Amino acid sequence: MENIFKEKRGGESVLDLSPKATVGGGVEDVYGEDRATEDQLVTPWTFSVASGYSLLRDPHHNKGLAFTEKERDAHYLRGLLPPVVSSQELQEKKIMHSIRQYDVPLYKYVAMMELEERNERLFYKLLIDNVEELLPVVYTPTVGEACQKYGSIFKRPQGLYISLKEKGKILEVLRNWPERSIQVIVVTDGERILGLGDLGCQGMGIPVGKLALYTALGGVRPSACLPVTIDVGTNNETLLKDEFYIGLRQKRATGQEYFDLLHEFMSAVKQNYGEKVLVQFEDFANHNAFELLARYGTTHLVFNDDIQGTASVVLSGLVASLELLGGTLADHTFLFFGAGEAGTGIAELIALEMSKQANGVSVEETRKNIWLVDSKGLIVNSRKESLQHFKKPWAHEHEPINNLLDAVKAIKPTALIGTSGVGKTFTKEVVEAMASFNKRPLIMALSNPTSQAECTAEQAYEWTEGRAIFTSGSPFDPVKYDGKTFVPGQANNAYIFPGLGFGLVISGAIRVHDDMLLAASEALAGQVTQEHYDKGMIYPPFSSIRKISAHIAANVAAKAYDLGLATRLPRPADLVKYAESCMYTPNYRSYR
Ligand code: NAI
């Protein structure tokens, strides 16, 4: 991916660390009170020990009925709680029971968000212990509906809103946030929320949800997470006309005005929190997503999950599948259906990994094993002039082909990867063609949501007589075929980004390098065991995500140290143990 951005950056690499690029801030005097001159404004924050009623209202410290007798006496809680003293486990059981009563996913979502606002540790305990059940509640698909209705659901701020009104004052706005030691920021401008399009300011549900996963799955402390929504307007007419819409009531600012605001934000973030804060761009429209990574990749610690996280999780599935397919990546041929943000990002990371595996072979050379089809057919040299910038590297010498079936028959790929967003495109003929020249055809139907999947798990197994290795973007239930149960894998980005981000945090990394994405893929693939392979799985089960994240974090941190991009020194001897020891746990603490 560096290769794509390097050209846009005038040849600059993330490894070119210029002292000029470094600014102060971010360590001790985060809010600048000590450094402020008399004419500068400071924020009059005060901190006090919570007790009594205010302790019960403080979600970071509240334990509800789990306050012990001793704590009730010491912290003026007598009489404010009923007599019973509950364990955290019993509280968890009770809330899971009540959440399961709701049939409507959005009600479950609201119940979870209310819990987070009431008792943060209990919220994370639920999420960690019931991750497979609650992930679709706090994140996709339910979070999408929550964003659509965000204006009516939420009563309290869950993150920072930075709109065009705050232009010139963003540093001050950051200082209004009560937490000082921020390590991860997830920011959206709401322009392309999941598959739902422009939701403007209501996109806030996405950074909030992603950061909840950073904590639950990756172990980043909740107080170190900052959700941000940049509001430059919306082109969503329904929202503009909605009297309850919470954002700026104007069309989106674009061009210079847009990038000036983003630049002020990025500069303020670095000035306030220093070089080690991770900024994850989330659900930006394609053109801005690529542009922001190119602009800030060499000066800030930035990551885009839609581009880099997707590439890393899919590459991991491919690396793991080699155990079933045999050979190395270079021995296989890949055909993508869909050549957008996801397709080209994944393709580039595969090419990079192939080039690393085959010492000395250039990325230009390894790209030749990878073919892409877009809405106009196979991407070939004769179309080069009319292709968008990011598709050009994939134009190979071949006669034009304008449909997928003919492309499959001509290219004879080992792996067919769907990233077009168009459902039901891996037809019976296409899948049967894959099965005709592959012993184990690899079928990745990555388009979301489920209705847009290129084919279902059942179809993939049936049309290949149970020989397919199948993975999808949206989850599918296990399939019984010919007496055997197949468990389809889900190439869920949530496997990668929490561990990757945690690895950056624990090593104090100051830039994201492509090799770290490869390190994350390899660590995830390394967690797939023979028992998983026997069921046709190329991803480990999500239930062990904390262990998986620790391994990913350790591998990413190791890469940061190797590349000279880590600042937390000395390097711990056992990075897996170190990662595990740094992870946030949601168990209640005892109060004196
Ligand atoms: P995009 O809009 O950037 O790219 C779509 C591409 O598909 C474009 O190249 C377009 O030309 C092509 N296309 C559209 N219609 C076509 C047709 N009828 N025939 C052939 N090609 C066609 O979208 P993006 O962001 O790349 O996402 C694509 C899909 O991948 C979405 O459904 C998304 O949900 C899914 N995705 C899955 C992920 C996962 O499984 N972890 C992660 C990210 C995306």
Residues whose N, C-alpha, C, O or C-beta is under 5 A from the ligand:
A	BS01	NAI	D306 T310 G338 A339 G340 E341 A342 G343 V373 D374 S375 T419 S420 G421 V422 L446 S447 N448 S472 G473 A491 N492 N493
